[in-house]
Amino acid sequence: MLEDLGKLEPVEQTITSARQITNFLYAHTRVLDLMRKFLKKDLVRSGITRFATAYLNLKSLLDNKKELTRLFRSDELNELGYLKKDKGKKANKVVRSETFWKNVDIAVNFFEPLANVLRRLDSDVPAMEFFHGLMLEAKKEISERFDNDESRYKVAWDIIDKRWDSKLKTPLHLAGYYLNPYFYYPKKSEIEHDGSFRSGVINCITKMIGDEETQDKIIEELYMYQDQQGTFGHEIAIRQRRNKNFNPAKWWLNHGTNTPNLRILASKILNLTCSSSACERNWSVFEQVHTKRRNRLLHDRMRDLVFVKFNSKLRGKKERIDRDPLEREVDDVVGDDDNEFITGIVPLPNDVVEPAQDGRSQGEQTSQAQVQVQAKRKRSMKPRKKLRSLQSLMRDVQVQVQQSSSDSEDGDIAMESSESDKSPHAFDSD
C-alpha cells in the first residue's frame, strides 16, 4: 500500500525532491557537519529496498523544516561554495519552495496512518487480531486529516481498498477481528450485522477442526462469548480487554475457561503473525558471508567471521528492542563485495565494465564484457613462479653429484675434449 501510494505522481515527485536535499547534505563532509550543528541530529535518509523509508524521510524533513530553512539561508553554508554547484542549486530551490512543503505535508498525511499500522505488524508480537481494526482506524484517520473531504483522500482509500479486498480479508483476518474483545464488544451490533465476520469464524472452524462434534461445541460456545456469559463477564476480564496494548491470546487463556474448545481455537488464530517483512531478510549468516567474491576464505577464518557477525546480530537485537521497527533495516557491512578488510581480497580496479552505447544485443554485450574483464585480469595479475616437485629436485641433486665425481676422475679427458672443441677442424673428416 505504501509503495502504491508512493507511485502517485505528486507523491513520487515530492519523494524525488526530498532525496535531492538529503543527497546534497550527505554528499559533503563540511555541509554534513554544518547540518548537524543546526539540526542537532541526523535526518532519516530514504532507502532503496525498504518501502517505508520514503515516509520516514519526508517526516524527518517536515519535522526539521525551520532548521533546514535557516541552514540554507545561513552565511556559513553560502561561504562554503557548495550552493553554487548543480546539486546545491537544486537542493536550495527545493527547500525554498512552499509548494514542496505543502506536498510533503500531504504525502505524510497519506503515509503516516498506514505506517503506524506497519509498526504494529512489524513488531515482535502477533498482530493477526489487530490488523483489521487498525486498518479501519487508519482509513478513518486519513479522512480526518483531510477534513473529511472525500475528493482529497479518495485516491488513497481506493489504493487501500484494492490491496485490502484482494489479499487481506481472508477468514483468518476476519476471525481475528471477531475474536478480539477489544474491537468486538464496543462494535458488537455492527459486527454481528455484517455476517462476513461470523462467516470467517465458521470457515476457520470447519478448516481447522476436523471433528464434527467439537465443531458443534465451538458453535455453542460462541454464544457465551457473544453474550458475555461466565468468566467473560467478570470485572477483571472487562477491564483488561479495554487496554489496546493487551494480548488477546493470553486474555482467552485466562478468561475463556468456560469455553475450552473455543479457547483453543481462538489462541491458535490470535497467535498468528500477518507480516511478510521478515521473509525479505536473509537470516543465514553463512550465506551473507560466503558470497562469490568471498568463497576463497579459509575454513577457520570463515567460522570466526560467522561467529562474530551472528553474535553482533544478537547484541544488536537487544539494543534495538525499543526502537522504531521501520528503522531497523540497515546496510550490511559484510555484504559489501569490496570490503577487503574482511575478505582479504583486494578488488581489481578493472572489474567494472562500462555499458555498450551501440545497438548490439544484450547477449553479445555480456559475452564481450566477460572477455574484456578476463583479459584485463590476466594483464594485471603477476605471473606466479611454478614450484618444482620434490622428485625433480632430488633427481637434479643426484645428477650434479655424479657429474662432480666424473669430473674429478676424468679431468684430463675433459680438458682434451674441450681443446678439441676449440679447434677449427674439430668436425673435419680424415
Number of C-alpha atoms within 10 A of each C-alpha: 17 19 12 12 18 21 13 14 10 15 18 15 15 24 22 12 19 23 19 18 21 18 16 20 22 16 11 11 10 13 18 15 14 15 21 13 13 14 16 11 10 13 20 17 20 21 16 9 9 16 16 22 19 27 25 22 20 26 21 15 22 16 11 15 15 12 16 20 13 13 21 19 14 11 10 12 17 14 9 11 10 17 18 12 9 11 17 20 13 16 21 21 15 18 22 14 10 10 12 19 19 13 17 23 15 18 23 20 20 27 25 19 19 21 20 15 19 20 14 19 22 20 15 10 12 21 24 23 30 22 24 22 20 21 19 10 14 22 18 14 18 22 19 14 15 15 11 13 11 13 8 15 20 13 13 21 17 11 14 19 15 13 13 15 10 9 9 16 17 16 18 21 24 23 27 30 26 27 28 22 24 23 21 18 20 11 12 14 10 11 17 14 10 11 10 16 23 20 14 20 24 17 16 19 22 12 8 13 15 10 10 11 9 14 18 12 14 21 15 13 19 17 12 17 20 16 11 15 13 14 18 24 14 12 9 11 18 17 9 16 20 14 10 11 9 12 19 25 23 14 18 24 14 13 18 24 15 15 21 15 19 24 21 16 19 26 19 13 21 25 18 17 17 17 16 10 11 9 8 9 9 10 11 10 16 16 11 17 23 18 15 8 14 19 12 13 17 9 10 9 12 18 13 11 19 19 13 11 16 16 11 11 12 10 11 12 13 9 10 12 12 8 10 12 16 19 14 13 12 8 9 8 10 18 13 15 17 16 15 12 9 17 23 12 15 11 13 13 9 13 14 9 12 7 10 14 7 7 7 9 9 11 9 11 16 14 10 14 18 14 12 15 15 14 12 15 15 11 9 12 9 8 8 6 6 6 6 8 8 8 8 9 10 11 10 10 11 10 10 11 11 10 11 10 10 11 13 10 10 10 11 11 11 14 11 11 13 11 11 13 12 10 10 8 9 11 9 6 5 3
